[in-house]
Amino acid sequence: MIEILTNIDNQAMDLLNGANTPYLTAFMQLYTGKIIWAVMYATIAAVLFANLKLKTALLALIAIALVIVFADQIVASVIRPIVERPRPNNPASPVYDIVFKTRDSSGYGFPSCHGANTFGLAFIIAYIFKNRWLTTFFLLWAVINSYTRIYLGLHFPGDILAGAFIGWIGAFIMYKLLQYVTKGYFKEPRFKKWVYLPIWTGLATVVAICITAYFKMV
């Protein structure tokens, strides 16, 4: 069974990793970064503090942070050392010679921290804000962010799926804890001010990435 799943994952990797161009490569390298999304992350906190009392906003922000910590540690400190599956761009990987990659790696890739963190953030935002546009935007953002890892040869599709599942588990647990400590405060939508600010800052970041990728390619 494991061999069958591995073969499917390898085939999916070959399908999703193959369409590389100089512009897309520059775009993916920028999009996959962490610092570049700092303004968007800051606007999430801004919306929380603009709509909620200080204590409640802090609790929600802590819940979001704990999702990332949970996902990151479960992936990096618990599962990866046990599974020890090489990244596609690891010379020890069976697909190393056929994948597109921008650099080599000696590390393990199952599950994906990027997949866990980005989907964890998307799901906890969906739970807390209960806004379909925010949910749609952050899920699409997480999908693209995760795909950059496949494109750049850093993860197999299976790594991403496993990471996304862990991210969802972390979001679900932290949301339930948040509900408990706030006595069910987040059962209904609570946000009216600046609620779409993270979307606009996220889209502005994407535009900046598109422009920067062009000049980086040139």
C-alpha positions, -999 to +999 in steps of 0.1 A: +000+000+000+028+024+009+046+016-023+014+023-043+009+057-026+046+065-032+043+058-069+012+079-071+030+107-053+060+104-076+037+106-107+019+136-093+052+153-086+063+147-122+030+163-134+030+193-112+068+200-111+074+200-149+061+233-162+089+257-153+098+290-169+122+317-158+093+341-148+074+314-129+105+303-111+112+339-100+075+343-090+075+311-070+107+319-052+093+352-041+058+339-032+072+311-010+090+336+012+078+344+048+089+380+053+071+391+021+038+384+037+045+404+069+022+432+061-007+409+054-001+391+087+000+424+105-034+434+091-050+402+105-039+415+140-052+449+131-086+436+122-088+417+155-079+447+176-102+470+156-132+448+163-127+431+196-119+440+232-082+439+240-083+407+260-104+389+234-083+401+205-051+389+223-067+355+230-076+352+193-041+363+183-026+337+207-048+310+192-035+319+157+001+318+168-004+285+186-017+269+154+015+278+137+036+266+166+016+233+168+018+226+131+055+235+129+066+214+158+044+183+150+059+183+115+096+192+122+101+177+156+078+147+157+069+133+123+099+141+101+125+125+123+104+093+123+095+091+086+128+104+072+115+109+037+140+129+016+129+160-002+126+157-040+157+179-043+177+157-019+203+137-037+190+107-017+156+110-033+147+085-061+133+114-082+163+137-077+176+134-113+143+142-129+127+170-109+131+207-116+149+223-087+167+255-079+189+241-052+199+209-035+188+199+000+199+173+025+168+175+046+135+156+049+102+168+036+073+147+049+051+164+060+055+199+046+059+227+072+047+252+046+016+231+040+009+228+077+015+265+085-003+281+056-033+258+058-033+260+096-035+298+092-062+296+066-084+273+086-081+292+119-090+324+101-120+306+086-131+295+121-125+328+138-138+353+112-165+332+096-163+353+065-165+335+032-144+360+013-116+358+039-119+320+039-117+318+001-088+341-002-067+325+025-074+290+013-063+300-023-033+317-008-024+285+011-029+264-021-006+286-041+020+289-013+020+251-010+023+246-047+054+268-048+071+240-028+062+214-054+072+237-082+106+244-067+113+207-060+112+211-022+082+188-015+061+160-030+023+166-033+018+140-005+040+161+018+017+191+012-015+171+017-002+156+050+009+191+061-024+206+053-042+179+073-020+187+103-026+224+099-064+217+100-060+196+131-041+224+148-066+250+137-095+229+150-079+222+184-069+259+189-103+271+178-121+248+203-097+260+231-104+296+221-142+289+222-137+274+257-117+303+272-141+329+256-172+310+266-184+305+230-178+341+219-167+332+184-197+311+175-211+341+155-194+365+131-180+394+151-161+415+125-173+447+107-144+471+107-115+466+082-125+430+077-113+429+041-080+446+048-060+413+048-074+405+014-064+439-001-029+438+014-025+402+003-035+411-033-012+441-032+016+418-022+008+394-050+010+424-075+043+434-060+056+398-064+045+397-101+063+430-108+094+420-089+095+386-105+097+403-139+127+424-130+143+396-112+140+374-143+154+402-165 
